[in-house]
């Protein structure tokens, strides 16, 4: 199993999802907010209405861990705790995507991802 990167990436996604949900529960934030926003990053799929190249870039913009981890850092170090639940929801979404096999998009075709061809 350790020599199968795709399996490892799926496990990594599952762990990111699990930990973000546990942390979300720990900070006692609204579950309504969680369920309302869990699929929000997928709105960036609308970039594909322009073309495949733009759609892939627009989608990838919010489907890496750079955004939510930066948001969590700002929330922690600037003492603006209202951002932490948003960061955790975002991480949960990314973890869910990776766990299910949805990866970052290549500009060649919508179904070409770094994990597999969907």
C-alpha positions, 0 to 999 in steps of 0.5 A: 500500500505504501507504494501506491500514491493514489491510495495514500492520497485517498487516505490523506484526504480521509484523514483531513476530512476526519480531523477538520470535522473533529476540530470543527466540533471542538470549537462548538460552531454551527453545524448549519453553517458547516452543511451550508458551506461544505460544497461552496468551493465547487462553485468554482467549477463554473470557470469551466463555462469560460473554457477548460484552461481557465476552468482548471485554473479557477477550480485549482485556486480553491482546491489546494490546502494553501487557502484554508491553511492561510485562513486558519493561520490568519485566524489564529495569529491575528486573533480573528476567530470567526475565520477558523470555522470557514477554514475548517469547512474548506479543509473538510471539503478538500479532504472529502474531494481527495478521499473520493478521488477528485483531484486538482484539474489539468488544463487538458480536460475536465476529467483529468486530475492529479489523482485519476481520470474521473 
